[in-house]
Amino acid sequence: MRVAVWIKPAVWGAMFGAVAIMIVGFSWMGRNLGHTTKRLVAEGSESAVIAALTPFCVANYMKQPEAAKRLALLREDTSSYTQRDIIEKAGFATMPGHKEPSPGVAAACEIALRAASVASPRPLAEAKVVAK
């Protein structure tokens, strides 16, 4: 049986074309595999939880005695790491039912506290929250 000369290059071209379409489809056109989708959903839900819990952290910080003085001390420190550490150690980033403080809540609380005033804390919508 004789096979046409053009069959072999056509088969190779189809195989390379299929691989190229998969690469372009998955990397540039937004196709996701299952584990990528699960990771994106987990990140989105974590940032939503952080955004929901940050007002509680700010409110608890403002309820403490001498809140104005402590807020001024917090703002004097220029290291965001130290500010988050202060918030975590004081227990403001530890939510009811949890034993450990949430670093994401502490970071968001620190950002919101920098934008808050002592008389009335600014709503979270006005403060920029960055979740990791």
VEXDREN-2710 file (C-alpha; in Angstrom, 1 decimal):
% VEXDREN-2710
k/r/px/py/pz
1/MET/0.0/0.0/0.0
2/ARG/1.3/3.3/-1.0
3/VAL/0.8/6.4/1.2
4/ALA/0.8/9.9/-0.2
5/VAL/3.9/12.0/0.4
6/TRP/2.0/14.8/2.1
7/ILE/0.4/12.6/4.8
8/LYS/3.5/12.5/7.1
9/PRO/4.0/16.3/7.2
10/ALA/0.2/16.8/7.7
11/VAL/0.1/14.5/10.7
12/TRP/3.1/16.1/12.3
13/GLY/1.6/19.6/11.6
14/ALA/-1.6/18.5/13.3
15/MET/0.2/17.2/16.4
16/PHE/2.3/20.3/16.8
17/GLY/-0.7/22.5/16.1
18/ALA/-2.7/20.8/18.8
19/VAL/0.1/21.3/21.3
20/ALA/0.4/24.9/20.3
21/ILE/-3.4/25.5/20.7
22/MET/-3.3/23.9/24.2
23/ILE/-0.4/26.1/25.3
24/VAL/-2.0/29.3/24.0
25/GLY/-5.4/28.3/25.4
26/PHE/-4.2/27.5/28.9
27/SER/-1.7/30.4/29.2
28/TRP/-3.1/33.3/27.3
29/MET/-6.8/32.8/26.9
30/GLY/-7.8/32.3/30.5
31/ARG/-8.4/28.5/30.6
32/ASN/-7.7/27.1/34.1
33/LEU/-7.1/23.7/35.4
34/GLY/-8.9/22.4/38.4
35/HIS/-6.1/23.2/40.9
36/THR/-5.8/26.7/39.6
37/THR/-9.5/27.3/40.0
38/LYS/-9.4/26.0/43.5
39/ARG/-6.5/28.3/44.4
40/LEU/-8.2/31.3/42.9
41/VAL/-11.4/30.5/44.9
42/ALA/-9.5/30.1/48.1
43/GLU/-7.7/33.4/47.6
44/GLY/-11.0/35.2/46.9
45/SER/-12.7/33.8/49.9
46/GLU/-9.8/34.6/52.2
47/SER/-9.8/38.2/51.0
48/ALA/-13.5/38.4/51.6
49/VAL/-13.2/37.1/55.1
50/ILE/-10.4/39.6/55.8
51/ALA/-12.5/42.4/54.5
52/ALA/-15.4/41.3/56.6
53/LEU/-13.4/41.0/59.8
54/THR/-11.3/44.2/59.5
55/PRO/-14.0/46.5/60.9
56/PHE/-14.2/44.3/64.1
57/CYS/-10.5/44.6/64.5
58/VAL/-10.6/48.4/64.1
59/ALA/-13.6/48.7/66.4
60/ASN/-11.9/46.6/69.1
61/TYR/-8.8/48.7/68.8
62/MET/-10.8/51.9/69.2
63/LYS/-12.6/50.6/72.3
64/GLN/-9.5/50.1/74.4
65/PRO/-8.6/52.6/77.1
66/GLU/-6.4/55.5/75.8
67/ALA/-7.2/54.6/72.2
68/ALA/-6.0/58.0/70.9
69/LYS/-2.6/57.7/72.6
70/ARG/-2.1/54.1/71.4
71/LEU/-3.2/55.0/67.9
72/ALA/-0.6/57.9/67.9
73/LEU/2.1/55.4/69.1
74/LEU/1.1/53.0/66.4
75/ARG/1.3/55.6/63.7
76/GLU/4.7/56.8/64.9
77/ASP/6.2/53.4/64.1
78/THR/7.0/53.4/60.4
79/SER/7.5/49.6/60.1
80/SER/4.3/47.9/59.0
81/TYR/5.7/44.6/60.3
82/THR/6.0/46.1/63.8
83/GLN/2.5/47.6/63.6
84/ARG/1.0/44.3/62.6
85/ASP/3.0/42.6/65.4
86/ILE/1.5/45.0/67.9
87/ILE/-2.0/44.4/66.6
88/GLU/-1.5/40.6/66.7
89/LYS/0.1/40.5/70.2
90/ALA/-2.7/42.7/71.6
91/GLY/-5.2/40.2/70.3
92/PHE/-7.2/42.5/68.0
93/ALA/-6.5/40.2/65.0
94/THR/-7.6/37.0/66.9
95/MET/-11.2/36.4/66.1
96/PRO/-13.6/34.6/68.4
97/GLY/-13.2/30.9/68.1
98/HIS/-9.6/31.0/66.9
99/LYS/-6.5/30.6/69.0
100/GLU/-4.0/32.2/66.6
101/PRO/-4.2/35.8/65.1
102/SER/-4.9/36.1/61.4
103/PRO/-1.9/37.9/59.7
104/GLY/-4.2/39.0/56.9
105/VAL/-6.7/40.6/59.3
106/ALA/-3.8/42.2/61.2
107/ALA/-2.4/43.7/58.0
108/ALA/-5.8/45.0/56.9
109/CYS/-6.4/46.4/60.4
110/GLU/-3.1/48.2/60.4
111/ILE/-3.9/49.8/57.0
112/ALA/-7.4/50.8/58.2
113/LEU/-6.0/52.2/61.5
114/ARG/-3.6/54.4/59.7
115/ALA/-6.6/56.0/57.9
116/ALA/-8.9/56.0/61.0
117/SER/-9.5/59.0/63.3
118/VAL/-10.0/58.7/67.0
119/ALA/-13.4/60.4/67.2
120/SER/-15.0/58.1/64.6
121/PRO/-13.1/55.4/62.7
122/ARG/-13.4/55.8/59.0
123/PRO/-15.4/53.0/57.4
124/LEU/-13.4/50.2/55.8
125/ALA/-14.7/51.2/52.3
126/GLU/-12.6/54.4/52.6
127/ALA/-9.4/52.7/53.7
128/LYS/-7.5/50.6/51.1
129/VAL/-7.2/47.0/52.2
130/VAL/-4.5/44.8/50.8
131/ALA/-4.9/41.1/51.3
132/LYS/-2.1/38.6/50.7
END
